[in-house]
Amino acid sequence: MMALTVANLRVDFAGKGGTFSAVRGVDFAVAEGETFGLVGPSGCGKSTVLRVLAGLNRTWSGQITALGQTLVPGQAMTGTLRSAVQMVFQDPYASLHPRHRVARILGEPLVVRRETAIPDKVADILVQVGLSPALALRYPHQLSGGQRQRIAIARALLLKPRLLLLDEPTSALDTSVQAGILNLLVDLKQRFGMTLVLVSHDPGVIGHMCERAAQMAAGRIEDILDRSALAALA
């Protein structure tokens, strides 16, 4: 069963010099439980695709089905899909409110959903991502880059997503920290039974993480790489 299908996806941006086509007729499908990659150089359109899938960019055309629901251009995600599809961004510092403690950053989505025992759930998810519950009292600037990215991952996991979108999740981190985050994602995927879509410009990261990947250039998919092709990248 497919967790995600994308057909003839196109994204255009209007500018002073005319219209720029960032994504040009992209097609791919991701099976449930798969880790699928989008790889290519900066500016090739891979992060734009991810923002469409996350519901952050609603100006697109084509056909998208996520977790059995059809997305509609120009409309926000509704119902269970809003929680079931979550995204982790490239820069963990920019995606975390600098004046809020970790407890509030992680607790706010649960407050919106009117859940109970929020401090216990925050402490539990911190342990799940390999952090001490004591970090709930700290601000983002008091954490290392790797800790901040684990907090960002924890925030996404609190809503129990079935589809997790990852936009260059290790590119802002030191090389020594990257492997720990990637191994954490592999472990969490198995533990939570998620489907992952991973964007990276680094073929080694894609080769290490993914079962299949789409190689992008200039807004188009040039090739779909299978496991044997990805093994050569890792």
C-alpha positions in Angstrom: 0.0 0.0 0.0 1.3 3.5 -0.9 1.6 6.1 1.8 2.2 8.8 -0.7 1.7 9.3 -4.5 2.7 12.4 -6.4 1.8 12.8 -10.1 2.7 15.7 -12.4 3.5 18.1 -9.5 4.3 21.5 -10.7 5.3 24.6 -8.6 5.7 28.0 -10.2 6.8 31.3 -8.5 6.0 34.7 -9.9 8.8 37.3 -9.9 9.8 40.6 -11.4 11.4 38.9 -14.3 8.4 36.6 -15.0 7.4 33.1 -13.8 10.0 30.7 -12.5 9.2 26.9 -12.5 10.8 25.4 -9.4 9.2 22.0 -9.8 8.3 20.7 -13.3 6.1 17.6 -13.6 7.4 15.5 -10.7 6.1 11.9 -10.3 6.9 9.4 -7.6 5.3 7.1 -5.0 6.3 6.0 -1.5 5.2 2.7 0.1 4.1 2.5 3.7 7.1 2.0 6.0 9.6 3.0 3.3 12.3 5.7 3.6 12.3 7.5 0.3 14.9 10.2 -0.6 15.0 13.3 -2.8 18.6 14.0 -3.7 20.2 16.7 -5.8 22.1 20.0 -5.8 20.8 23.1 -4.0 18.1 24.8 -6.0 16.9 21.7 -7.8 13.4 21.8 -6.2 13.6 19.0 -3.7 12.8 21.2 -0.6 10.0 22.8 -2.6 8.4 19.4 -3.1 8.7 18.7 0.6 7.0 22.0 1.6 4.1 21.1 -0.7 3.7 17.7 0.9 3.8 19.4 4.4 1.0 21.8 3.4 3.3 24.8 3.8 3.2 25.7 0.1 -0.4 25.5 -1.3 0.3 27.1 -4.7 0.9 24.0 -6.9 -0.8 21.9 -9.5 -0.9 18.1 -10.0 -2.2 15.2 -8.0 -1.1 14.2 -4.5 -2.5 11.5 -2.2 -1.1 11.3 1.3 -2.2 8.5 3.6 -5.3 7.8 1.6 -6.4 11.4 1.4 -6.3 13.6 -1.6 -4.6 17.0 -1.2 -6.2 20.0 -2.9 -4.2 22.9 -4.3 -4.9 26.1 -2.4 -6.4 24.3 0.6 -5.0 23.6 4.1 -4.6 20.1 5.4 -7.6 19.1 7.6 -8.7 16.4 10.0 -6.3 13.7 11.0 -3.9 14.5 8.2 -2.7 17.7 10.1 -1.2 15.5 12.8 -0.3 12.5 10.6 2.0 14.5 8.4 4.9 16.3 10.2 8.1 17.9 9.1 11.5 18.4 10.6 13.4 21.4 9.2 17.0 22.0 8.2 17.9 24.6 10.9 16.8 23.5 14.3 17.6 26.8 15.9 15.4 28.8 13.5 12.4 26.3 13.9 12.4 26.6 17.8 11.0 29.7 19.5 14.1 31.3 21.1 12.2 32.7 24.1 10.3 29.6 25.1 11.7 26.8 27.2 11.8 23.3 25.8 8.8 22.3 28.0 6.6 24.9 26.3 7.9 24.2 22.8 7.0 20.6 23.1 3.9 21.1 25.2 2.1 23.6 23.0 0.9 21.1 20.3 -0.5 18.9 23.1 -2.3 21.9 24.7 -3.9 22.6 21.4 -5.1 19.1 21.3 -6.4 19.3 24.9 -4.3 16.4 26.0 -3.7 15.6 29.7 -0.5 14.7 31.6 1.5 17.0 29.3 4.7 17.2 31.5 4.8 13.4 31.6 4.5 13.1 27.8 7.1 15.8 27.3 9.5 13.9 29.6 8.8 10.6 27.8 9.4 12.0 24.3 12.7 13.5 25.5 13.9 10.1 26.6 12.7 8.6 23.3 15.0 10.9 21.4 17.9 10.3 23.7 17.8 13.4 25.9 17.4 14.0 29.6 14.0 15.2 30.8 15.9 17.9 32.7 16.5 19.7 29.4 12.8 20.7 29.4 13.8 23.6 31.6 16.3 25.0 29.1 16.0 27.5 26.3 17.1 26.6 22.7 20.3 28.8 23.0 21.4 26.7 25.9 21.4 23.5 23.8 23.9 22.2 21.3 23.0 21.9 17.6 22.5 18.1 18.0 20.3 18.6 21.0 18.2 21.2 19.2 17.6 18.9 16.3 16.5 16.1 18.7 14.1 18.6 20.2 12.7 19.4 16.7 12.3 15.6 16.0 10.6 15.2 19.4 8.1 17.9 18.6 7.1 16.2 15.4 6.8 12.8 17.1 4.5 14.1 19.8 1.7 14.2 17.3 2.3 10.6 16.4 2.8 11.1 12.6 2.6 8.3 10.1 4.5 10.3 7.5 7.6 12.2 8.6 9.2 14.7 6.2 12.8 15.6 6.8 14.4 18.6 5.1 18.2 18.3 5.3 18.0 17.2 9.0 21.7 17.0 9.5 23.2 19.6 7.1 23.4 22.3 9.8 25.2 20.0 12.2 28.8 19.1 12.8 29.9 15.9 11.0 30.5 14.3 14.4 26.9 14.8 15.3 25.3 13.8 12.0 25.6 10.1 12.4 23.9 10.1 15.8 20.9 12.0 14.3 20.6 9.6 11.3 20.9 6.5 13.5 18.2 8.0 15.8 15.9 8.5 12.8 16.4 4.9 11.7 15.5 3.7 15.3 12.5 6.0 15.6 11.1 4.9 12.2 11.1 1.3 13.3 9.8 2.0 16.8 6.9 4.3 15.6 6.2 2.5 12.3 6.5 5.7 10.2 7.1 6.4 6.5 10.0 8.8 5.9 10.7 11.2 3.0 14.2 12.6 3.3 15.6 15.5 1.4 19.4 15.9 1.2 22.0 17.2 -1.1 24.4 14.6 0.3 24.3 11.3 -1.6 26.0 9.6 1.3 23.2 10.4 3.6 20.6 9.3 1.1 22.5 6.1 0.4 22.7 5.3 4.2 19.1 6.0 5.0 16.9 5.2 2.0 15.5 2.2 0.2 14.9 4.2 -2.9 15.5 7.8 -4.0 14.6 10.3 -6.7 17.5 12.1 -8.2 16.5 15.7 -9.1 17.9 18.4 -11.2 16.4 21.7 -12.4 13.0 20.9 -11.0 12.7 17.5 -12.6 13.3 13.9 -11.5 16.1 12.5 -13.7 16.1 8.9 -12.2 14.7 6.7 -9.5 17.5 5.0 -7.7 16.9 1.5 -6.2 18.8 -0.1 -3.3 21.7 -1.3 -5.4 22.2 2.1 -7.0 22.0 3.8 -3.6 24.6 1.4 -2.1 27.1 3.0 -4.5 26.3 6.4 -3.0 26.7 5.5 0.7 
